[in-house]
C-alpha cells in the first residue's frame, strides 16, 4: 500500500518545463519531414520562449552557450526516449495514446502557468 501512495504523490510532482515541451513536440508536432536537428532546434527555441514569458532572461553573451547545452540535453533526451526506433515518426506511431494525451494535458497546464505571470 505504501508504494501506491508514493506513486500517486509522484504523479502530481511538477515536471521540468523543458521535458514537458520536449514531449509536446515529440507527440504532437505534425511535420512529416521532421529530422532530429529540426526537432531539437524547435524544442530549445520554445523553451527559451517559455523562459522569456516567465520574465527569465538569458544574457545575450551567454545565449549561444546555453543553446548549445540545451541542444545537447534535448538530443540525449531524444535518444533515450526513442531508443529502439529508427525515427521520431516510428516512435510516435508506437507510443500509446494515453501517453500522448497525458503529455498534451501537461503542456496545456504549462502554457496556462506561463500566461498567468
Beta strands, then each sheet from edge to edge (+ up, - down):
end
